Amino acid sequence: MNDKPAPVVDTPSAPVAPVVPEQKKRRRFSIDNRFLAPILITCILVGALFSHGILELHYSPLLAKTTGGLITNYSPTFVAILAAILIELVLGRLVTGKWPLLASAYITGISVGILIRSPELWPYIVCSLVSIVSKYAIRLRGRHLWNPSNLGVSAMLFLAPTSVAALSVQWSNELWPMFIIWALGALILYRIGRLHISLTYAVAFVLLAPLRHAITGDSWLTELGPITGPPYQLYILFMITDPKTTTKRKWSQCAVAVLIAVVETIWRLNEVVHAPYYALFVVGPVTNLIEIWYDSRKKPAGAKPAAA
């Protein structure tokens, strides 16, 4: 009997692909998609600031006394951002047990600070709180129904019309900020797969402008004017494209964008001042509920009844 051990045969291992230096560079300098939206909304804020000075400053005697007169004014926009971040930290930690990523809260705070106007401070704080709380309080089967900032802004405009107004400015004759924002926004939305929503809404808005012109008698350019302003940059690039509050299928996302533009036009013709916000406030959750209901009725493909 042969007790010699069997010869060991070296099996060739799978070749390991060498790391290409260019791939290293791409990973090193690539930006996480989660941070693209905060970068874009910061650009909108800076562009609106230098074009129109939309960051209002409020005088605070308490702040002046505390700092010895060094700082006497504050920006409600920064207060809105701070309030959104603080409540996000608290709720995120309490609900999930983890510290949340603050990109969404930052976007919400800037949106609130830009979109609403008030001589008082409390509307900015309350609007940020309502927006962030809605993310955790209003859910159905793990899905958000409303865009947080749209819900907060719509609620404040509807419930406190004597204290809160909406920002209503255009880029006037300076079109360069709009082109820069749209170019940067298009690149970012294309990268995260949401560009089709903004383009569909913009096309629908433009195509409905002649109808509004024919009914109201206002010039066609006047009907197109709102889409060139900072509020619409936030509305088109952030509110209607929010991944957590839009439908799942691409065709339905485009259909919802058209429906929002149609409902907005109907309310504009009825002289509803805040038509775009209210249109999204109604259409967004209704279409989400319809999709949730439809998906719940569908049986999984190939599903078999469980054995006894």
N, C-alpha and C positions, 0 to 999 in steps of 0.2 A: 504493500500500500504506500503510495507516494504521499508523504507528509509535507512536501515542499509548498510553501505559500504561493498562491496564485500571483503572477506578476501584476504589478500595479500599472494600469494603463492611464496615462494622463489624458483626460478629456479636455479638449480645448474649450475654454470659457468663452462666453459671448463677448464679442469685441465691445469695448467701452468707447463711445464716441468722445473724441477730444473736445474740450470746452473751447469754443471759438471766442476769441477776444471780443469780437463785435457783439456776441450775445451777452457777454458780461456787461458791456457798456450799455446795452439796451435795458437790462435789468436794473443797472445802477441808476440810470437817469429817467426811467419810466415813472409815471405818476399814477398812484392808486386812483381808480375810477371814483372812489368815494370822496376824494378831495377835489375833483374837477368842478363839481357844482359850486362849492364854496369859493373857488378861485373866480368862476364866472360871475357870481353874484357880487363879489367884491369889485370886480371890474365895472359892473353896472353902477354900483354905488359911487365909485370914484368918477366915472364918466358923468353921472348926474350931478355930482358935487361940483366939478369944475365947469360944467356947462350952465347949471342953474342954481348952484349953491343950495341944494335941497335940504342939507343938514341944518335944521333950525337950532338956534341956541336959546336956552331959557335962563333967565337970571335967577340965582338962588341965594337969598340972604344967608341961609344956614351954611351953604358951601363957602361963601365969601368969608363968613366969620370963622369957620373951621380952619380954613387955609390962610387966614391972616390977609385976605385980599388978593392972594396970588391967583386963585381960581375963583371966578365969580359966575361963570356960565357952564351949563352942561348941555349935552345933546340927547334928546329923547330917544334917538335911534340907538345910541350906545346903551341907554338904560333898557330898551327893549331887548337888545342882544343879551345883556347881562341877566335879565329876568328869565329869558328863554333857556339860557345855559344852566342857570341855577336850578330851575324846576326840572329840567331834563336830568341833571345829576341826581337829584333827590328821588324822582320817580323811577328812573332807570335802576338805581341801586335797590330801592324798595321792592320793585316788581320783579326784576330779573336776577337780583343778587350780584350783578356785575356793574362796573362803571361803563356807561354807554359811550359810544362814539358821538362826539358833539357836532359833527358836520351838519346834521339835520336841524339841530337847535340853532346853530349859527345862521343857517339859511332862513329859518322861521323868524328869528329876531331881526335880521336885516329887512326881510319882507314887511314885517309889521312896522318897523321904523320908517320905511320909505312910503308905504302905501297909505297910512292914516296920518291925519293932521289934527292936532288939538292944542289949545293953549294950556291945557292941564297935563300933568304927568301920569295920572292914574290910568287913562285909556291905553297908554303904551304898555304898562305893566299888566293890566288885566287882559289885554289882547294876546300878549305873549303867553300868559298863564293858560288862558282858554285854549289856545292853539296847541300847546304842548300836552296839556291834560287830555285833550281829545284823542291823542295818539294812543293813550293807554286805556281810556275809559270807553271809547266807542269803537268796538271791534265786533266782527261777526265771522266766526270760524277762522280766526287768526288774521283776518283782513281788515284794513282800514276802509272806511266808507267815504270819509271826507279828506280832502287835502287840509292839513292842519292850519296853515296860514290863511287859506281861503275861508275856512270855517270861522276863525277868529276875527278876520277883517269883516266878513259878512255880518256876523253877530253884532259887532260894535257899530257898524254903519246902520243896521236896522234897529237896534235896541237903544242906542244913544245918539240919535241924529243931531241933537242940540249941542252935544259936546265933541262929536267926532265928525270929521269930513274926510273925503278921499283925496289923495294927491291927484291933481289934474293938470299936468304940464306936458308939453311936447318938446322935442329937441329943437323946435323953431326952425330957423334956416340952417342950423349947423347939423348937417347930416352925417358928418364923420363919426360922431360917437355911435350913432345907430348902426352904421356899416361895420365898425369895429366889433361892437357887441354881437351883431348878428353873425359875423364871420367866426368869431371865437365860439359863440354859442352853437353854431352849426357843426363845428369840428367836435365839440364836446358831446353834443347830442348824438352825432353819428357814431362816435366811439362807444357810447353806452346803449345804442340801438333805440333812441327815442326821437330821432330827427323827423321821421315821417309824421308824427303827431303834430309838431309845430308847423310843418309845411302844409299839412292838410288844413289846419285851422286858418293859417294865413291866407291860403288860396280861397277858402270859403268866405273869409271876411272881405277879401277884395272883390270876389264875384257878387257878393250881396250888397256892395256899396252902390252900384247903379240902382238897385231896387230902393234902397233908402233914399237916394237922391231923387228918384222919381216921385216918391210918396211925400217926402218932407219939403222938397224944393231947395234944399241946401245943395251947394256945389259938390261935385264928385270928390274933389280934393279934400273938402271939409269932412266928408264921410270917411276918407282914408286917414285923416289926421291922427286919430287916437292911436293907431298902430305904431306910430313913430315915437311915442313917449315912453319914459322910464316905467310907468305902471304896466304897460303892455309888454315890455321886455320881460319883466318878472312873471307876468301872467302867462305869456306864451312859452317861455323857456323853462319855467319851474312849476307853476300851478297845474297846468293841464298835462304835464309830462311826468308828474310824480309817479315813480314806478310802483309805489305801495298803494296808490289810490286810483289806478287806472285798470281797465280790463286786461285780460291776459293775452288775447289774440290780437294780432296786428290789424286785421281787417276791422275788428270791433273798435279798436283804438281810433282808427281813422273815422269810422262811422260816428263815434262819440264826439270827436272833434268837430265834425260837420254839424252835428245836432246842437252842440254848445253854441256854435256861431249862429245857427238858425234861431234858437231860443233867445240869444242875446239881441238879435235884430228885432224880434217881436217886441221885446221889452224896450228897446231903444225907440221904436216907433210909438210906443205908449208912454214915452218920456220918463222911463225909469232911469234915474241918474246912474245908479250902480249896476247897470245891466250885466256887464261881464262877470262880476263876482257872483251875482245872484244866479246867473245861468249855470255856472259851474257848480254852485252850491246845490242846485236842484238836479241837474243832469248827472253829475258825477256819482252820487250815492245811488240814484235810481238805476242807472245802468250797471253798477256794481252788484246791486241786489238781484237784478235780473240774471246776471251771469252766475252768481252764487246759487240761485234757485235752479237754473238750468243745469249746472254741473252736478248739483245734488240729485237730480232725477236721472242722470245718465248712469248706466251700469258699467262697471269696468269691463273692458274688452276681454273676452275669453274667460270671464269669471265663472266658476263652477259652484254649485251649491255645496255647502259644507257637509261632510259625512256625519252621520249620526254617531 
